[in-house]
Amino acid sequence: QVQLVESGGGLVQPGGSLRLSCAASGSISSIAFMGWYRQTPGKQRELVAGIISSGTTNYAESVKGRFTISRENAKKMVWLQMNSLRPEDTAVYYCQFTQTIPLRIYWGQGTQVTVSS
């Protein structure tokens, strides 16, 4: 059984930094896509950053220049470095892995990020 476990969330002041980590356990391979999403109450989950197996990344406009996603395939891990955090970045952050063979999508349990003074 595959599980994704996130860590690194917490409370930080505006302008501060956090680094989220997500590690997969279990039998998972051919991970084409790793991504970070976030969700606030009453809103849809949105893609924050994604990275494909070649290393190509994409970011939501609101986080470009502040957040950096990275991955290590051998360790089945993905990270999200978040700098210059703003109150509007407050949300539950989820990691997602997409396995292509066979096609499966896995989600982490979520980690709370709160940006407040």
TITORTOR-551184 format. One record per residue (C-alpha): residue number from 1; residue in three letters; y, x, z. Coordinates in steps of 0.1 Angstrom, whole numbers. Example, Ala and Ser with C-alpha at 12.3 -4.5 7.8 and 13.67 -1.06 7.14 Angstrom:
<recs>
+--------+------+-------+-------+-------+
| lumkol | fiti |    c2 |    c1 |    c3 |
+--------+------+-------+-------+-------+
|      1 |  ALA |   -45 |   123 |    78 |
|      2 |  SER |   -11 |   137 |    71 |
+--------+------+-------+-------+-------+
</recs>
This chain:
<recs>
+--------+------+-------+-------+-------+
| lumkol | fiti |    c2 |    c1 |    c3 |
+--------+------+-------+-------+-------+
|      1 |  GLN |     0 |     0 |     0 |
|      2 |  VAL |    34 |    14 |   -10 |
|      3 |  GLN |    62 |    14 |    15 |
|      4 |  LEU |    98 |    25 |    11 |
|      5 |  VAL |   115 |    37 |    43 |
|      6 |  GLU |   153 |    41 |    45 |
|      7 |  SER |   172 |    60 |    71 |
|      8 |  GLY |   208 |    73 |    76 |
|      9 |  GLY |   228 |    42 |    81 |
|     10 |  GLY |   252 |    36 |   109 |
|     11 |  LEU |   288 |    32 |   120 |
|     12 |  VAL |   314 |    54 |   105 |
|     13 |  GLN |   352 |    54 |   104 |
|     14 |  PRO |   371 |    49 |    72 |
|     15 |  GLY |   372 |    81 |    52 |
|     16 |  GLY |   340 |    94 |    68 |
|     17 |  SER |   306 |   102 |    52 |
|     18 |  LEU |   270 |    91 |    55 |
|     19 |  ARG |   239 |   102 |    37 |
|     20 |  LEU |   211 |    76 |    32 |
|     21 |  SER |   175 |    87 |    25 |
|     22 |  CYS |   146 |    67 |    12 |
|     23 |  ALA |   110 |    80 |    11 |
|     24 |  ALA |    80 |    63 |    -5 |
|     25 |  SER |    46 |    64 |    11 |
|     26 |  GLY |    13 |    53 |    -4 |
|     27 |  SER |     0 |    55 |   -39 |
|     28 |  ILE |    30 |    54 |   -63 |
|     29 |  SER |    36 |    74 |   -95 |
|     30 |  SER |    55 |    71 |  -128 |
|     31 |  ILE |    87 |    62 |  -109 |
|     32 |  ALA |   110 |    57 |  -138 |
|     33 |  PHE |   140 |    45 |  -118 |
|     34 |  MET |   152 |    49 |   -82 |
|     35 |  GLY |   183 |    30 |   -71 |
|     36 |  TRP |   204 |    20 |   -42 |
|     37 |  TYR |   217 |   -16 |   -38 |
|     38 |  ARG |   238 |   -32 |   -12 |
|     39 |  GLN |   243 |   -68 |     0 |
|     40 |  THR |   268 |   -85 |    23 |
|     41 |  PRO |   264 |  -120 |    37 |
|     42 |  GLY |   268 |  -147 |    11 |
|     43 |  LYS |   269 |  -123 |   -18 |
|     44 |  GLN |   243 |  -112 |   -43 |
|     45 |  ARG |   227 |   -79 |   -40 |
|     46 |  GLU |   245 |   -54 |   -63 |
|     47 |  LEU |   235 |   -21 |   -78 |
|     48 |  VAL |   254 |     8 |   -62 |
|     49 |  ALA |   238 |    38 |   -79 |
|     50 |  GLY |   207 |    45 |  -100 |
|     51 |  ILE |   189 |    75 |  -113 |
|     52 |  ILE |   161 |    77 |  -139 |
|     53 |  SER |   134 |   103 |  -141 |
|     54 |  SER |   154 |   125 |  -165 |
|     55 |  GLY |   182 |   127 |  -139 |
|     56 |  THR |   207 |   105 |  -157 |
|     57 |  THR |   227 |    85 |  -132 |
|     58 |  ASN |   249 |    55 |  -132 |
|     59 |  TYR |   273 |    41 |  -106 |
|     60 |  ALA |   291 |    10 |   -98 |
|     61 |  GLU |   328 |    14 |  -106 |
|     62 |  SER |   338 |     8 |   -70 |
|     63 |  VAL |   319 |    39 |   -58 |
|     64 |  LYS |   324 |    64 |   -87 |
|     65 |  GLY |   337 |    97 |   -75 |
|     66 |  ARG |   328 |    89 |   -39 |
|     67 |  PHE |   290 |    84 |   -39 |
|     68 |  THR |   263 |   107 |   -53 |
|     69 |  ILE |   227 |    98 |   -59 |
|     70 |  SER |   199 |   124 |   -61 |
|     71 |  ARG |   161 |   123 |   -63 |
|     72 |  GLU |   132 |   146 |   -58 |
|     73 |  ASN |   102 |   133 |   -78 |
|     74 |  ALA |    75 |   154 |   -60 |
|     75 |  LYS |    86 |   142 |   -26 |
|     76 |  LYS |    91 |   106 |   -39 |
|     77 |  MET |   125 |   106 |   -23 |
|     78 |  VAL |   160 |    95 |   -32 |
|     79 |  TRP |   193 |   101 |   -14 |
|     80 |  LEU |   227 |    85 |   -15 |
|     81 |  GLN |   256 |   107 |    -3 |
|     82 |  MET |   285 |    85 |     5 |
|     83 |  ASN |   320 |   101 |    10 |
|     84 |  SER |   354 |    86 |    16 |
|     85 |  LEU |   339 |    55 |    29 |
|     86 |  ARG |   360 |    23 |    30 |
|     87 |  PRO |   356 |    -9 |    50 |
|     88 |  GLU |   345 |   -27 |    19 |
|     89 |  ASP |   315 |    -4 |    16 |
|     90 |  THR |   301 |   -22 |    47 |
|     91 |  ALA |   268 |   -38 |    38 |
|     92 |  VAL |   230 |   -35 |    41 |
|     93 |  TYR |   218 |    -9 |    17 |
|     94 |  TYR |   184 |   -11 |     1 |
|     95 |  CYS |   165 |    15 |   -20 |
|     96 |  GLN |   144 |     4 |   -49 |
|     97 |  PHE |   118 |    22 |   -69 |
|     98 |  THR |   105 |    10 |  -103 |
|     99 |  GLN |    70 |    22 |  -112 |
|    100 |  THR |    62 |    18 |  -149 |
|    101 |  ILE |    24 |    22 |  -150 |
|    102 |  PRO |    15 |    -4 |  -139 |
|    103 |  LEU |    49 |   -21 |  -137 |
|    104 |  ARG |    59 |   -26 |  -100 |
|    105 |  ILE |    92 |   -29 |   -82 |
|    106 |  TYR |    93 |   -18 |   -46 |
|    107 |  TRP |   121 |   -24 |   -21 |
|    108 |  GLY |   130 |    -8 |    13 |
|    109 |  GLN |   137 |   -28 |    44 |
|    110 |  GLY |   174 |   -21 |    43 |
|    111 |  THR |   197 |     0 |    65 |
|    112 |  GLN |   231 |   -12 |    78 |
|    113 |  VAL |   262 |     7 |    69 |
|    114 |  THR |   293 |    -3 |    88 |
|    115 |  VAL |   327 |    13 |    80 |
|    116 |  SER |   352 |     4 |   107 |
|    117 |  SER |   378 |    20 |   130 |
+--------+------+-------+-------+-------+
</recs>
